[in-house]
Amino acid sequence: MIGNLGAWEVILVFLVVLLLFGAKRLPEIGAALGKGIREFKGATRDIQREIESSTDAPADKPIDKPTDKNST
């Protein structure tokens, strides 16, 4: 089952979509929907990699205290 929808609700939604768009347009709509989902997943993966790479970067080096050249 999808989310909180039962089997009958999914069938009803499918029938309404079939009536609205027709049988010939359903494969086109499905392909476009699949392509959109793939692009969205790819974009979220890229953003996640970017965030992980920015957190993995080493922190700035601490500033060393200047040494006194006069002391040996």
N, CA, C, O and CB atoms as a CASP TS submission, in Angstrom:
PFRMAT TS
TARGET T0000
AUTHOR 0000-0000-0000
METHOD Language model
MODEL 1
PARENT N/A
ATOM      1  N   MET     1       0.829  -1.181   0.000  1.00  0.00           N
ATOM      2  CA  MET     1       0.000   0.000   0.000  1.00  0.00           C
ATOM      3  C   MET     1       0.875   1.246   0.000  1.00  0.00           C
ATOM      4  O   MET     1       1.987   1.243   0.528  1.00  0.00           O
ATOM      5  CB  MET     1      -0.944  -0.003   1.204  1.00  0.00           C
ATOM      6  N   ILE     2       0.369   2.277  -0.584  1.00  0.00           N
ATOM      7  CA  ILE     2       1.114   3.519  -0.734  1.00  0.00           C
ATOM      8  C   ILE     2       0.662   4.495   0.354  1.00  0.00           C
ATOM      9  O   ILE     2      -0.486   4.938   0.361  1.00  0.00           O
ATOM     10  CB  ILE     2       0.911   4.129  -2.157  1.00  0.00           C
ATOM     11  N   GLY     3       1.582   4.828   1.278  1.00  0.00           N
ATOM     12  CA  GLY     3       1.240   5.785   2.340  1.00  0.00           C
ATOM     13  C   GLY     3       0.048   5.313   3.132  1.00  0.00           C
ATOM     14  O   GLY     3       0.023   4.183   3.620  1.00  0.00           O
ATOM     15  N   ASN     4      -0.942   6.174   3.260  1.00  0.00           N
ATOM     16  CA  ASN     4      -2.157   5.836   3.993  1.00  0.00           C
ATOM     17  C   ASN     4      -3.276   5.389   3.059  1.00  0.00           C
ATOM     18  O   ASN     4      -4.410   5.189   3.495  1.00  0.00           O
ATOM     19  CB  ASN     4      -2.616   7.024   4.818  1.00  0.00           C
ATOM     20  N   LEU     5      -2.958   5.234   1.773  1.00  0.00           N
ATOM     21  CA  LEU     5      -3.984   4.831   0.821  1.00  0.00           C
ATOM     22  C   LEU     5      -4.116   3.313   0.793  1.00  0.00           C
ATOM     23  O   LEU     5      -3.127   2.582   0.826  1.00  0.00           O
ATOM     24  CB  LEU     5      -3.660   5.367  -0.581  1.00  0.00           C
ATOM     25  N   GLY     6      -5.350   2.867   0.731  1.00  0.00           N
ATOM     26  CA  GLY     6      -5.602   1.442   0.617  1.00  0.00           C
ATOM     27  C   GLY     6      -5.635   1.044  -0.849  1.00  0.00           C
ATOM     28  O   GLY     6      -5.483   1.887  -1.733  1.00  0.00           O
ATOM     29  N   ALA     7      -5.831  -0.229  -1.099  1.00  0.00           N
ATOM     30  CA  ALA     7      -5.841  -0.743  -2.467  1.00  0.00           C
ATOM     31  C   ALA     7      -6.977  -0.131  -3.281  1.00  0.00           C
ATOM     32  O   ALA     7      -6.785   0.217  -4.446  1.00  0.00           O
ATOM     33  CB  ALA     7      -5.964  -2.266  -2.460  1.00  0.00           C
ATOM     34  N   TRP     8      -8.145   0.000  -2.685  1.00  0.00           N
ATOM     35  CA  TRP     8      -9.291   0.554  -3.421  1.00  0.00           C
ATOM     36  C   TRP     8      -9.073   2.018  -3.774  1.00  0.00           C
ATOM     37  O   TRP     8      -9.482   2.460  -4.848  1.00  0.00           O
ATOM     38  CB  TRP     8     -10.573   0.407  -2.600  1.00  0.00           C
ATOM     39  N   GLU     9      -8.445   2.764  -2.902  1.00  0.00           N
ATOM     40  CA  GLU     9      -8.179   4.174  -3.193  1.00  0.00           C
ATOM     41  C   GLU     9      -7.188   4.318  -4.343  1.00  0.00           C
ATOM     42  O   GLU     9      -7.347   5.186  -5.201  1.00  0.00           O
ATOM     43  CB  GLU     9      -7.642   4.886  -1.944  1.00  0.00           C
ATOM     44  N   VAL    10      -6.157   3.459  -4.359  1.00  0.00           N
ATOM     45  CA  VAL    10      -5.168   3.502  -5.440  1.00  0.00           C
ATOM     46  C   VAL    10      -5.835   3.158  -6.764  1.00  0.00           C
ATOM     47  O   VAL    10      -5.567   3.803  -7.777  1.00  0.00           O
ATOM     48  CB  VAL    10      -3.995   2.528  -5.156  1.00  0.00           C
ATOM     49  N   ILE    11      -6.702   2.151  -6.768  1.00  0.00           N
ATOM     50  CA  ILE    11      -7.418   1.762  -7.989  1.00  0.00           C
ATOM     51  C   ILE    11      -8.316   2.903  -8.451  1.00  0.00           C
ATOM     52  O   ILE    11      -8.383   3.189  -9.646  1.00  0.00           O
ATOM     53  CB  ILE    11      -8.256   0.478  -7.754  1.00  0.00           C
ATOM     54  N   LEU    12      -8.996   3.548  -7.533  1.00  0.00           N
ATOM     55  CA  LEU    12      -9.871   4.658  -7.887  1.00  0.00           C
ATOM     56  C   LEU    12      -9.075   5.812  -8.496  1.00  0.00           C
ATOM     57  O   LEU    12      -9.493   6.386  -9.502  1.00  0.00           O
ATOM     58  CB  LEU    12     -10.644   5.139  -6.656  1.00  0.00           C
ATOM     59  N   VAL    13      -7.939   6.158  -7.900  1.00  0.00           N
ATOM     60  CA  VAL    13      -7.104   7.227  -8.433  1.00  0.00           C
ATOM     61  C   VAL    13      -6.615   6.857  -9.828  1.00  0.00           C
ATOM     62  O   VAL    13      -6.626   7.700 -10.726  1.00  0.00           O
ATOM     63  CB  VAL    13      -5.909   7.508  -7.496  1.00  0.00           C
ATOM     64  N   PHE    14      -6.185   5.611 -10.026  1.00  0.00           N
ATOM     65  CA  PHE    14      -5.727   5.163 -11.338  1.00  0.00           C
ATOM     66  C   PHE    14      -6.837   5.276 -12.372  1.00  0.00           C
ATOM     67  O   PHE    14      -6.588   5.717 -13.493  1.00  0.00           O
ATOM     68  CB  PHE    14      -5.222   3.723 -11.265  1.00  0.00           C
ATOM     69  N   LEU    15      -8.049   4.888 -12.018  1.00  0.00           N
ATOM     70  CA  LEU    15      -9.160   4.978 -12.965  1.00  0.00           C
ATOM     71  C   LEU    15      -9.489   6.421 -13.320  1.00  0.00           C
ATOM     72  O   LEU    15      -9.788   6.718 -14.476  1.00  0.00           O
ATOM     73  CB  LEU    15     -10.392   4.297 -12.393  1.00  0.00           C
ATOM     74  N   VAL    16      -9.437   7.315 -12.350  1.00  0.00           N
ATOM     75  CA  VAL    16      -9.706   8.731 -12.621  1.00  0.00           C
ATOM     76  C   VAL    16      -8.632   9.293 -13.557  1.00  0.00           C
ATOM     77  O   VAL    16      -8.947  10.020 -14.498  1.00  0.00           O
ATOM     78  CB  VAL    16      -9.757   9.548 -11.294  1.00  0.00           C
ATOM     79  N   VAL    17      -7.371   8.958 -13.299  1.00  0.00           N
ATOM     80  CA  VAL    17      -6.280   9.419 -14.166  1.00  0.00           C
ATOM     81  C   VAL    17      -6.454   8.841 -15.565  1.00  0.00           C
ATOM     82  O   VAL    17      -6.231   9.535 -16.557  1.00  0.00           O
ATOM     83  CB  VAL    17      -4.898   9.018 -13.581  1.00  0.00           C
ATOM     84  N   LEU    18      -6.847   7.588 -15.647  1.00  0.00           N
ATOM     85  CA  LEU    18      -7.066   6.954 -16.945  1.00  0.00           C
ATOM     86  C   LEU    18      -8.178   7.662 -17.709  1.00  0.00           C
ATOM     87  O   LEU    18      -8.060   7.880 -18.915  1.00  0.00           O
ATOM     88  CB  LEU    18      -7.407   5.466 -16.768  1.00  0.00           C
ATOM     89  N   LEU    19      -9.248   8.021 -17.023  1.00  0.00           N
ATOM     90  CA  LEU    19     -10.354   8.728 -17.678  1.00  0.00           C
ATOM     91  C   LEU    19      -9.951  10.139 -18.102  1.00  0.00           C
ATOM     92  O   LEU    19     -10.363  10.607 -19.163  1.00  0.00           O
ATOM     93  CB  LEU    19     -11.563   8.794 -16.745  1.00  0.00           C
ATOM     94  N   LEU    20      -9.151  10.817 -17.283  1.00  0.00           N
ATOM     95  CA  LEU    20      -8.757  12.188 -17.608  1.00  0.00           C
ATOM     96  C   LEU    20      -7.775  12.262 -18.775  1.00  0.00           C
ATOM     97  O   LEU    20      -7.927  13.111 -19.653  1.00  0.00           O
ATOM     98  CB  LEU    20      -8.146  12.844 -16.395  1.00  0.00           C
ATOM     99  N   PHE    21      -6.783  11.393 -18.797  1.00  0.00           N
ATOM    100  CA  PHE    21      -5.710  11.508 -19.775  1.00  0.00           C
ATOM    101  C   PHE    21      -5.788  10.494 -20.914  1.00  0.00           C
ATOM    102  O   PHE    21      -5.204  10.721 -21.974  1.00  0.00           O
ATOM    103  CB  PHE    21      -4.404  11.366 -19.085  1.00  0.00           C
ATOM    104  N   GLY    22      -6.480   9.406 -20.725  1.00  0.00           N
ATOM    105  CA  GLY    22      -6.583   8.394 -21.766  1.00  0.00           C
ATOM    106  C   GLY    22      -5.440   7.403 -21.687  1.00  0.00           C
ATOM    107  O   GLY    22      -4.399   7.675 -21.090  1.00  0.00           O
ATOM    108  N   ALA    23      -5.654   6.250 -22.300  1.00  0.00           N
ATOM    109  CA  ALA    23      -4.683   5.163 -22.219  1.00  0.00           C
ATOM    110  C   ALA    23      -3.407   5.474 -22.998  1.00  0.00           C
ATOM    111  O   ALA    23      -2.334   4.999 -22.625  1.00  0.00           O
ATOM    112  CB  ALA    23      -5.300   3.877 -22.737  1.00  0.00           C
ATOM    113  N   LYS    24      -3.498   6.259 -24.067  1.00  0.00           N
ATOM    114  CA  LYS    24      -2.325   6.550 -24.881  1.00  0.00           C
ATOM    115  C   LYS    24      -1.350   7.496 -24.182  1.00  0.00           C
ATOM    116  O   LYS    24      -0.144   7.430 -24.420  1.00  0.00           O
ATOM    117  CB  LYS    24      -2.752   7.143 -26.203  1.00  0.00           C
ATOM    118  N   ARG    25      -1.859   8.363 -23.335  1.00  0.00           N
ATOM    119  CA  ARG    25      -1.002   9.356 -22.676  1.00  0.00           C
ATOM    120  C   ARG    25      -0.369   8.843 -21.384  1.00  0.00           C
ATOM    121  O   ARG    25       0.599   9.435 -20.908  1.00  0.00           O
ATOM    122  CB  ARG    25      -1.801  10.599 -22.379  1.00  0.00           C
ATOM    123  N   LEU    26      -0.884   7.771 -20.810  1.00  0.00           N
ATOM    124  CA  LEU    26      -0.357   7.270 -19.539  1.00  0.00           C
ATOM    125  C   LEU    26       1.121   6.888 -19.603  1.00  0.00           C
ATOM    126  O   LEU    26       1.854   7.232 -18.676  1.00  0.00           O
ATOM    127  CB  LEU    26      -1.157   6.078 -19.097  1.00  0.00           C
ATOM    128  N   PRO    27       1.606   6.195 -20.644  1.00  0.00           N
ATOM    129  CA  PRO    27       3.047   5.895 -20.685  1.00  0.00           C
ATOM    130  C   PRO    27       3.908   7.164 -20.746  1.00  0.00           C
ATOM    131  O   PRO    27       4.972   7.221 -20.129  1.00  0.00           O
ATOM    132  CB  PRO    27       3.360   5.008 -21.890  1.00  0.00           C
ATOM    133  N   GLU    28       3.453   8.173 -21.484  1.00  0.00           N
ATOM    134  CA  GLU    28       4.190   9.439 -21.564  1.00  0.00           C
ATOM    135  C   GLU    28       4.248  10.117 -20.197  1.00  0.00           C
ATOM    136  O   GLU    28       5.292  10.621 -19.782  1.00  0.00           O
ATOM    137  CB  GLU    28       3.538  10.383 -22.597  1.00  0.00           C
ATOM    138  N   ILE    29       3.122  10.121 -19.516  1.00  0.00           N
ATOM    139  CA  ILE    29       3.060  10.743 -18.190  1.00  0.00           C
ATOM    140  C   ILE    29       3.942   9.982 -17.211  1.00  0.00           C
ATOM    141  O   ILE    29       4.648  10.587 -16.404  1.00  0.00           O
ATOM    142  CB  ILE    29       1.604  10.791 -17.675  1.00  0.00           C
ATOM    143  N   GLY    30       3.900   8.662 -17.282  1.00  0.00           N
ATOM    144  CA  GLY    30       4.740   7.846 -16.401  1.00  0.00           C
ATOM    145  C   GLY    30       6.221   8.068 -16.655  1.00  0.00           C
ATOM    146  O   GLY    30       7.011   8.151 -15.714  1.00  0.00           O
ATOM    147  N   ALA    31       6.600   8.164 -17.927  1.00  0.00           N
ATOM    148  CA  ALA    31       8.011   8.400 -18.262  1.00  0.00           C
ATOM    149  C   ALA    31       8.458   9.769 -17.767  1.00  0.00           C
ATOM    150  O   ALA    31       9.549   9.906 -17.212  1.00  0.00           O
ATOM    151  CB  ALA    31       8.234   8.289 -19.783  1.00  0.00           C
ATOM    152  N   ALA    32       7.628  10.771 -17.964  1.00  0.00           N
ATOM    153  CA  ALA    32       7.972  12.119 -17.510  1.00  0.00           C
ATOM    154  C   ALA    32       8.073  12.172 -15.989  1.00  0.00           C
ATOM    155  O   ALA    32       8.964  12.821 -15.441  1.00  0.00           O
ATOM    156  CB  ALA    32       6.931  13.134 -18.005  1.00  0.00           C
ATOM    157  N   LEU    33       7.164  11.492 -15.320  1.00  0.00           N
ATOM    158  CA  LEU    33       7.193  11.446 -13.858  1.00  0.00           C
ATOM    159  C   LEU    33       8.446  10.730 -13.361  1.00  0.00           C
ATOM    160  O   LEU    33       9.087  11.182 -12.412  1.00  0.00           O
ATOM    161  CB  LEU    33       5.935  10.747 -13.318  1.00  0.00           C
ATOM    162  N   GLY    34       8.792   9.625 -13.994  1.00  0.00           N
ATOM    163  CA  GLY    34       9.999   8.894 -13.620  1.00  0.00           C
ATOM    164  C   GLY    34      11.255   9.725 -13.838  1.00  0.00           C
ATOM    165  O   GLY    34      12.160   9.717 -13.004  1.00  0.00           O
ATOM    166  N   LYS    35      11.313  10.441 -14.956  1.00  0.00           N
ATOM    167  CA  LYS    35      12.462  11.296 -15.238  1.00  0.00           C
ATOM    168  C   LYS    35      12.575  12.405 -14.198  1.00  0.00           C
ATOM    169  O   LYS    35      13.673  12.717 -13.736  1.00  0.00           O
ATOM    170  CB  LYS    35      12.353  11.898 -16.648  1.00  0.00           C
ATOM    171  N   GLY    36      11.465  12.990 -13.835  1.00  0.00           N
ATOM    172  CA  GLY    36      11.466  14.041 -12.812  1.00  0.00           C
ATOM    173  C   GLY    36      11.940  13.525 -11.458  1.00  0.00           C
ATOM    174  O   GLY    36      12.692  14.202 -10.758  1.00  0.00           O
ATOM    175  N   ILE    37      11.500  12.335 -11.099  1.00  0.00           N
ATOM    176  CA  ILE    37      11.918  11.748  -9.821  1.00  0.00           C
ATOM    177  C   ILE    37      13.414  11.452  -9.828  1.00  0.00           C
ATOM    178  O   ILE    37      14.099  11.694  -8.835  1.00  0.00           O
ATOM    179  CB  ILE    37      11.123  10.459  -9.532  1.00  0.00           C
ATOM    180  N   ARG    38      13.932  10.923 -10.957  1.00  0.00           N
ATOM    181  CA  ARG    38      15.374  10.653 -11.065  1.00  0.00           C
ATOM    182  C   ARG    38      16.189  11.934 -10.950  1.00  0.00           C
ATOM    183  O   ARG    38      17.216  11.955 -10.272  1.00  0.00           O
ATOM    184  CB  ARG    38      15.691   9.954 -12.392  1.00  0.00           C
ATOM    185  N   GLU    39      15.740  13.004 -11.608  1.00  0.00           N
ATOM    186  CA  GLU    39      16.452  14.280 -11.531  1.00  0.00           C
ATOM    187  C   GLU    39      16.424  14.834 -10.108  1.00  0.00           C
ATOM    188  O   GLU    39      17.419  15.380  -9.631  1.00  0.00           O
ATOM    189  CB  GLU    39      15.840  15.297 -12.507  1.00  0.00           C
ATOM    190  N   PHE    40      15.300  14.696  -9.443  1.00  0.00           N
ATOM    191  CA  PHE    40      15.181  15.176  -8.066  1.00  0.00           C
ATOM    192  C   PHE    40      16.121  14.404  -7.148  1.00  0.00           C
ATOM    193  O   PHE    40      16.802  15.000  -6.313  1.00  0.00           O
ATOM    194  CB  PHE    40      13.729  15.048  -7.571  1.00  0.00           C
ATOM    195  N   LYS    41      16.161  13.081  -7.299  1.00  0.00           N
ATOM    196  CA  LYS    41      17.060  12.266  -6.476  1.00  0.00           C
ATOM    197  C   LYS    41      18.515  12.613  -6.747  1.00  0.00           C
ATOM    198  O   LYS    41      19.321  12.688  -5.819  1.00  0.00           O
ATOM    199  CB  LYS    41      16.821  10.775  -6.736  1.00  0.00           C
ATOM    200  N   GLY    42      18.856  12.827  -8.019  1.00  0.00           N
ATOM    201  CA  GLY    42      20.224  13.205  -8.369  1.00  0.00           C
ATOM    202  C   GLY    42      20.609  14.544  -7.751  1.00  0.00           C
ATOM    203  O   GLY    42      21.720  14.705  -7.245  1.00  0.00           O
ATOM    204  N   ALA    43      19.689  15.498  -7.794  1.00  0.00           N
ATOM    205  CA  ALA    43      19.970  16.807  -7.210  1.00  0.00           C
ATOM    206  C   ALA    43      20.137  16.706  -5.697  1.00  0.00           C
ATOM    207  O   ALA    43      21.023  17.345  -5.130  1.00  0.00           O
ATOM    208  CB  ALA    43      18.852  17.795  -7.551  1.00  0.00           C
ATOM    209  N   THR    44      19.304  15.917  -5.044  1.00  0.00           N
ATOM    210  CA  THR    44      19.441  15.780  -3.591  1.00  0.00           C
ATOM    211  C   THR    44      20.736  15.067  -3.242  1.00  0.00           C
ATOM    212  O   THR    44      21.365  15.388  -2.234  1.00  0.00           O
ATOM    213  CB  THR    44      18.243  15.018  -3.000  1.00  0.00           C
ATOM    214  N   ARG    45      21.151  14.086  -4.076  1.00  0.00           N
ATOM    215  CA  ARG    45      22.429  13.397  -3.847  1.00  0.00           C
ATOM    216  C   ARG    45      23.599  14.365  -3.995  1.00  0.00           C
ATOM    217  O   ARG    45      24.543  14.330  -3.206  1.00  0.00           O
ATOM    218  CB  ARG    45      22.591  12.216  -4.827  1.00  0.00           C
ATOM    219  N   ASP    46      23.534  15.234  -5.014  1.00  0.00           N
ATOM    220  CA  ASP    46      24.596  16.222  -5.211  1.00  0.00           C
ATOM    221  C   ASP    46      24.685  17.189  -4.041  1.00  0.00           C
ATOM    222  O   ASP    46      25.780  17.521  -3.586  1.00  0.00           O
ATOM    223  CB  ASP    46      24.365  16.995  -6.503  1.00  0.00           C
ATOM    224  N   ILE    47      23.543  17.639  -3.556  1.00  0.00           N
ATOM    225  CA  ILE    47      23.523  18.559  -2.417  1.00  0.00           C
ATOM    226  C   ILE    47      24.072  17.864  -1.180  1.00  0.00           C
ATOM    227  O   ILE    47      24.824  18.465  -0.414  1.00  0.00           O
ATOM    228  CB  ILE    47      22.089  19.079  -2.153  1.00  0.00           C
ATOM    229  N   GLN    48      23.704  16.602  -0.979  1.00  0.00           N
ATOM    230  CA  GLN    48      24.194  15.854   0.178  1.00  0.00           C
ATOM    231  C   GLN    48      25.711  15.684   0.105  1.00  0.00           C
ATOM    232  O   GLN    48      26.398  15.838   1.114  1.00  0.00           O
ATOM    233  CB  GLN    48      23.507  14.476   0.263  1.00  0.00           C
ATOM    234  N   ARG    49      26.244  15.366  -1.090  1.00  0.00           N
ATOM    235  CA  ARG    49      27.702  15.249  -1.247  1.00  0.00           C
ATOM    236  C   ARG    49      28.395  16.578  -0.962  1.00  0.00           C
ATOM    237  O   ARG    49      29.446  16.614  -0.323  1.00  0.00           O
ATOM    238  CB  ARG    49      28.053  14.771  -2.667  1.00  0.00           C
ATOM    239  N   GLU    50      27.804  17.654  -1.434  1.00  0.00           N
ATOM    240  CA  GLU    50      28.391  18.975  -1.212  1.00  0.00           C
ATOM    241  C   GLU    50      28.427  19.317   0.277  1.00  0.00           C
ATOM    242  O   GLU    50      29.415  19.863   0.770  1.00  0.00           O
ATOM    243  CB  GLU    50      27.603  20.045  -1.979  1.00  0.00           C
ATOM    244  N   ILE    51      27.367  18.999   0.976  1.00  0.00           N
ATOM    245  CA  ILE    51      27.321  19.257   2.416  1.00  0.00           C
ATOM    246  C   ILE    51      28.343  18.395   3.139  1.00  0.00           C
ATOM    247  O   ILE    51      29.052  18.874   4.024  1.00  0.00           O
ATOM    248  CB  ILE    51      25.912  18.993   2.973  1.00  0.00           C
ATOM    249  N   GLU    52      28.417  17.114   2.760  1.00  0.00           N
ATOM    250  CA  GLU    52      29.375  16.220   3.409  1.00  0.00           C
ATOM    251  C   GLU    52      30.810  16.641   3.132  1.00  0.00           C
ATOM    252  O   GLU    52      31.661  16.549   4.017  1.00  0.00           O
ATOM    253  CB  GLU    52      29.157  14.787   2.944  1.00  0.00           C
ATOM    254  N   SER    53      31.092  17.100   1.916  1.00  0.00           N
ATOM    255  CA  SER    53      32.460  17.508   1.605  1.00  0.00           C
ATOM    256  C   SER    53      32.828  18.790   2.345  1.00  0.00           C
ATOM    257  O   SER    53      33.989  18.982   2.705  1.00  0.00           O
ATOM    258  CB  SER    53      32.631  17.703   0.093  1.00  0.00           C
ATOM    259  N   SER    54      31.863  19.662   2.575  1.00  0.00           N
ATOM    260  CA  SER    54      32.172  20.895   3.299  1.00  0.00           C
ATOM    261  C   SER    54      32.378  20.619   4.791  1.00  0.00           C
ATOM    262  O   SER    54      33.131  21.338   5.448  1.00  0.00           O
ATOM    263  CB  SER    54      31.047  21.927   3.101  1.00  0.00           C
ATOM    264  N   THR    55      31.725  19.593   5.332  1.00  0.00           N
ATOM    265  CA  THR    55      31.926  19.271   6.741  1.00  0.00           C
ATOM    266  C   THR    55      33.172  18.428   6.946  1.00  0.00           C
ATOM    267  O   THR    55      33.730  18.408   8.044  1.00  0.00           O
ATOM    268  CB  THR    55      30.712  18.543   7.295  1.00  0.00           C
ATOM    269  N   ASP    56      33.626  17.720   5.890  1.00  0.00           N
ATOM    270  CA  ASP    56      34.835  16.907   5.995  1.00  0.00           C
ATOM    271  C   ASP    56      36.109  17.733   5.837  1.00  0.00           C
ATOM    272  O   ASP    56      37.200  17.266   6.164  1.00  0.00           O
ATOM    273  CB  ASP    56      34.809  15.809   4.954  1.00  0.00           C
ATOM    274  N   ALA    57      35.972  18.953   5.340  1.00  0.00           N
ATOM    275  CA  ALA    57      37.157  19.786   5.129  1.00  0.00           C
ATOM    276  C   ALA    57      37.811  20.091   6.466  1.00  0.00           C
ATOM    277  O   ALA    57      37.113  20.356   7.445  1.00  0.00           O
ATOM    278  CB  ALA    57      36.790  21.099   4.393  1.00  0.00           C
ATOM    279  N   PRO    58      39.137  20.058   6.528  1.00  0.00           N
ATOM    280  CA  PRO    58      39.807  20.332   7.801  1.00  0.00           C
ATOM    281  C   PRO    58      39.577  21.776   8.233  1.00  0.00           C
ATOM    282  O   PRO    58      39.498  22.695   7.418  1.00  0.00           O
ATOM    283  CB  PRO    58      41.314  20.045   7.690  1.00  0.00           C
ATOM    284  N   ALA    59      39.477  21.933   9.524  1.00  0.00           N
ATOM    285  CA  ALA    59      39.276  23.276  10.071  1.00  0.00           C
ATOM    286  C   ALA    59      40.553  24.077   9.876  1.00  0.00           C
ATOM    287  O   ALA    59      41.629  23.514   9.674  1.00  0.00           O
ATOM    288  CB  ALA    59      38.879  23.222  11.580  1.00  0.00           C
ATOM    289  N   ASP    60      40.426  25.372   9.939  1.00  0.00           N
ATOM    290  CA  ASP    60      41.606  26.221   9.803  1.00  0.00           C
ATOM    291  C   ASP    60      42.612  25.874  10.886  1.00  0.00           C
ATOM    292  O   ASP    60      42.250  25.545  12.016  1.00  0.00           O
ATOM    293  CB  ASP    60      41.224  27.716   9.878  1.00  0.00           C
ATOM    294  N   LYS    61      43.867  25.954  10.520  1.00  0.00           N
ATOM    295  CA  LYS    61      44.913  25.653  11.495  1.00  0.00           C
ATOM    296  C   LYS    61      44.897  26.706  12.586  1.00  0.00           C
ATOM    297  O   LYS    61      44.684  27.886  12.307  1.00  0.00           O
ATOM    298  CB  LYS    61      46.306  25.587  10.821  1.00  0.00           C
ATOM    299  N   PRO    62      45.119  26.294  13.820  1.00  0.00           N
ATOM    300  CA  PRO    62      45.184  27.302  14.882  1.00  0.00           C
ATOM    301  C   PRO    62      46.415  28.183  14.665  1.00  0.00           C
ATOM    302  O   PRO    62      47.454  27.739  14.176  1.00  0.00           O
ATOM    303  CB  PRO    62      45.229  26.628  16.292  1.00  0.00           C
ATOM    304  N   ILE    63      46.256  29.401  15.037  1.00  0.00           N
ATOM    305  CA  ILE    63      47.349  30.354  14.866  1.00  0.00           C
ATOM    306  C   ILE    63      48.404  30.074  15.917  1.00  0.00           C
ATOM    307  O   ILE    63      48.118  30.053  17.114  1.00  0.00           O
ATOM    308  CB  ILE    63      46.843  31.820  14.965  1.00  0.00           C
ATOM    309  N   ASP    64      49.636  29.858  15.455  1.00  0.00           N
ATOM    310  CA  ASP    64      50.747  29.617  16.375  1.00  0.00           C
ATOM    311  C   ASP    64      51.120  30.916  17.054  1.00  0.00           C
ATOM    312  O   ASP    64      51.050  31.996  16.466  1.00  0.00           O
ATOM    313  CB  ASP    64      51.968  29.017  15.637  1.00  0.00           C
ATOM    314  N   LYS    65      51.512  30.783  18.292  1.00  0.00           N
ATOM    315  CA  LYS    65      51.977  31.970  19.014  1.00  0.00           C
ATOM    316  C   LYS    65      53.337  32.383  18.454  1.00  0.00           C
ATOM    317  O   LYS    65      54.186  31.530  18.198  1.00  0.00           O
ATOM    318  CB  LYS    65      52.067  31.698  20.555  1.00  0.00           C
ATOM    319  N   PRO    66      53.544  33.660  18.266  1.00  0.00           N
ATOM    320  CA  PRO    66      54.847  34.071  17.743  1.00  0.00           C
ATOM    321  C   PRO    66      55.945  33.725  18.741  1.00  0.00           C
ATOM    322  O   PRO    66      55.797  33.896  19.951  1.00  0.00           O
ATOM    323  CB  PRO    66      54.860  35.583  17.431  1.00  0.00           C
ATOM    324  N   THR    67      57.028  33.244  18.200  1.00  0.00           N
ATOM    325  CA  THR    67      58.151  32.902  19.073  1.00  0.00           C
ATOM    326  C   THR    67      59.023  34.137  19.260  1.00  0.00           C
ATOM    327  O   THR    67      59.163  34.979  18.373  1.00  0.00           O
ATOM    328  CB  THR    67      58.982  31.720  18.486  1.00  0.00           C
ATOM    329  N   ASP    68      59.592  34.204  20.430  1.00  0.00           N
ATOM    330  CA  ASP    68      60.475  35.324  20.741  1.00  0.00           C
ATOM    331  C   ASP    68      61.868  34.994  20.207  1.00  0.00           C
ATOM    332  O   ASP    68      62.493  34.035  20.659  1.00  0.00           O
ATOM    333  CB  ASP    68      60.513  35.611  22.285  1.00  0.00           C
ATOM    334  N   LYS    69      62.349  35.765  19.269  1.00  0.00           N
ATOM    335  CA  LYS    69      63.636  35.476  18.649  1.00  0.00           C
ATOM    336  C   LYS    69      64.785  35.728  19.604  1.00  0.00           C
ATOM    337  O   LYS    69      65.872  35.182  19.422  1.00  0.00           O
ATOM    338  CB  LYS    69      63.815  36.307  17.399  1.00  0.00           C
ATOM    339  N   ASN    70      64.562  36.541  20.609  1.00  0.00           N
ATOM    340  CA  ASN    70      65.638  36.865  21.537  1.00  0.00           C
ATOM    341  C   ASN    70      65.890  35.733  22.521  1.00  0.00           C
ATOM    342  O   ASN    70      67.007  35.589  23.018  1.00  0.00           O
ATOM    343  CB  ASN    70      65.314  38.143  22.290  1.00  0.00           C
ATOM    344  N   SER    71      64.893  34.941  22.808  1.00  0.00           N
ATOM    345  CA  SER    71      65.132  33.849  23.751  1.00  0.00           C
ATOM    346  C   SER    71      65.678  32.653  23.013  1.00  0.00           C
ATOM    347  O   SER    71      65.305  32.415  21.864  1.00  0.00           O
ATOM    348  CB  SER    71      63.845  33.472  24.505  1.00  0.00           C
ATOM    349  N   THR    72      66.526  31.919  23.625  1.00  0.00           N
ATOM    350  CA  THR    72      67.180  30.821  22.973  1.00  0.00           C
ATOM    351  C   THR    72      66.594  29.515  23.312  1.00  0.00           C
ATOM    352  O   THR    72      67.058  28.485  22.824  1.00  0.00           O
ATOM    353  CB  THR    72      68.581  30.811  23.293  1.00  0.00           C
TER
END
